[in-house]
Amino acid sequence: MLLKDKVAIVTGGSRGIGEAIVREFARQGVNVAFNFLKSEDKALKVKKEIEEKGGKVLTFRQDVKEYDSIKVMVEGVKSHFGRLDIIVNNAGILRDKALMLMEEQDWEDVISTNLSGAFNLVRAAIVTFMKQKSGNIINLTSVAGLKGMPKQVNYSASKAGIIGLTKALAKEVGPYNVRVNAIAPGYIDTDMVQGLKENYRKELLKRIPLNRFGKADEVAKVAAFLASDEAKYITGQVITIDGGLAM
């Protein structure tokens, strides 16, 4: 348990990749907090199941788009657990459509959630990390941020922005022993991919050299590695987990 007694915040931790990261961190002995916006029943189920196994977890109904709310969450976690070691920016949304049909709100919602939401958590935690001369920031980007995807101009832009944020901040806070890395998943078998039409799923598989979709826990294990001291000389990197899709 390389992360035992560390304290982490994971945004969007009630489902999908975020939930898998929360569960993996808890399995590794992390005291973990996560936020949710709509999935209260799911969030409480995750919390209950972790606590039944002896883990410690906090949940917050907070919107990552609102800096003041995220700051309250960060301060609440520090007050409850006495410290903060790791933050994972996972929360994200999709508003897919062709650019010619994309409304301004489609753009604003995705950018403000996926990119500004990450900024808000980083901004709320960074002074703590710099003062204690330690900290670990993991940002979830996407293959869409690396190569772009049609009908995902807003999403691709937000995820490319995450990569820029990761690399710039890694240089800025490296002297304070704060590491910043990103994970770029490809098609992971979460609710979103499971909801695609079967013929489209088959077409997607043809583009993936490993000929399968990824699993959320495969992403979670990489997040746990990046958060651990085994990765203490890794910063400013984008780790792609996509079965070879972006090659």
N, C-alpha and C positions, 0 to 999 in steps of 0.2 A: 504494500500500500504506500506508493511513493508520495502520495498527496495527503496522507493522514493529518488531520487537524488543520489543514489549510481552509481558508474561507473564500468562497467564490460567489459571484453573481452571474447568472445566465439569463439573458433576455429571451422572451418567447419560449419559456421552458415547459409549457404544458402539453406540447405535441411535437411530432416529427423529430427533426434533428435536435432541436433544443431539449426535448424531453429525454432523448437518448443521452445527451451530454450530462444533463442533471442526474440521471440514474447512474451513469458511469462514474461521475465525480463522487456521488454518494457511496458507491461500491468501493471506491478508493479511499474512503474515510474523510472526504471533504465535507465541511459544514457548508451547505449550499442554499442560496436564495435564488428565486426566479420570479419574474413578473409574467403576468398574463393580462389580456385585455377583455376577451369575451368568454373564453373557455373555462369558466369557474369550476364547473363540475369535474372537468378533466384535471384541472390544476389540483383540486382537493384530493382527487383519487391518487395522483402521483405523490402528493405529500403524505397521504396516509400509508401508502405502500412502502415508501422509504422509511417512515418512522416505525412501521411494524418490524422492519429489519434492523432497527437500532440506529438509523441515521438521523441527522439533525437537518431540518429544512424549514425555510421561511418562504411564504408566498406573498406577493404584492400585486394588487390590481392597479397597475400604473401604465400609462401610455408613453412609449419611448419618445414620441414626438414632443413631449412636454418636459423641458429641462428641469423646471422646479420640482415636478413629480419624481423624476429620476434622482435628483439630488436628495429628496426625502428618503427614497429607497436606500441609497448608498449610506446615508447617515444612520438609518434604521438598522442596517446590517452591521455597521461598525459598532453601534451601541449594543446590539444584542450579542454579537459574537466576539467583540473586543478588537477586531482587526479586519482587514480585507487584503487578500493576496492575488486574486485572479478575477478578471472580468471577461465574459464571453459575449460579444455582440452577435446574436443570432437572429433576433426578431426581424421579420421581413414580410413583404406582401407582393402580390402580383396584380397588375392591371393590364394584361396583354391585349394588344390590338395593333393594327397597322398604324403607322405614324399619321397617315392622312385622315384617319378616323379618331385619333387620340385627342381627347379633350385636355384642357389645361389642368383640370383636377386630377386626371389620371396620372399626369406627370408629377404634380405636386404631392399627391398622396404617396407615391412610390419613393420619390427622392426624400421626402421628409421622414418617412418611416425607416427606410433602409439605410440611408446615408446620414441624415441629420440625427436619427435615433442613435446611431453608433457614436457620433460626435458627442451627443448629450451624456451618454454613460462615461465615455472616456474623459470628458471635461469634468464630470462630477467626481471622478476617482483619481485623476492624475496627480493632484497635489499630495494626496495621501501616499501614493506610490513614491513620489519623488522625495518626500520627507523621510520615509522609512528606508529609502535606498533599496527597494525591492518591489517587484510587481510584475504581473504577467497579463498581457492583453491579447486576446485571440478574437479575430474578426472573421465572420463568415462572409466570404465573397461567393463567387460562382464561376463556372466555366463561361457563363454569359458575360462576365466581366473581363475575361481573357480574350475571347474571340468574337463576342457579339452574337446575338441571336435575332433573327427576323421576328417582327411583331413584338419585340421586347426592347424597344429603344430606351424606354424609361428604366426598366429593370437592369439592362446591360449598363447603362450610364451610372446607375446607383452602385452597382457592384464593381465597376471599374474605379469609381470614386473611393470605394473601400480599400482597393489596392493602393491607390495613391496615398490615402490617409495612413495606411499601415507602414509604408516605406518611409514617408516623411517623419512620422512620429517615432519610428524606430531609431532614426538618426538623432532626433531631438532629445530623447530621454534615455538613450543607451548609456551615457555617462553616469546616470543615476541608478544603473543596474536594473532598469525596467526594460523588459523584452516585449516586442510587438510583432505578432505574426498573423498570417491569414490562412484560412482553409478554403479551397475552391472545390466544392462538390460538383459532380456532374448530375446525372439523373439518379436520384436516390429513391428507393421504393417506399415513399411516404404517401400520405393521403392524396397529394397533388398528382403524383405519377399514377397511382392506382385508379384515379378518376378519369384518366385518359381513355379514349376509345381504343379497343383492342387492336384494330388495324394500325393505328398510329403508334401504339406501343411496339408493335412488331417492326415498324419502320425505324423507330429509334434504336432498337436493339441491333439493327444492321450497321449502325454507325459506331457502335461500341466494340472495340477489339476483343474485350473479354466476354462479350455476348451476354451480358446480364446487367440488371440494374444494381446499384450499390445498396448497402444496408445502412440504416441510420447509426447502428452501433459501430460500424466500421469508421464512420466519421468521428464518433464520440471517442474512440480509442486514440485517434490521432490528436484530438483536442487534449486528452489526458496526458499524452506524451509531451506535447508542446508546453503544457502547464507544469510539467515536472522538471526536476533538476537534471534529468537525463538529456534535456534539450537546452541546457543553460548557456550553450554557445551558439544558439540559433536565434536570430532576430532579423526582422525585415523581410521574411520569406513568405512565399505563397505556396502552400502544399496542395497539390491537385489530387483529388480523389475522384476519378471519373472513369476508371476502367480503360483508359487510353483514348477517350473521346476527343480531347483537345490536341492530340498529337498532330 
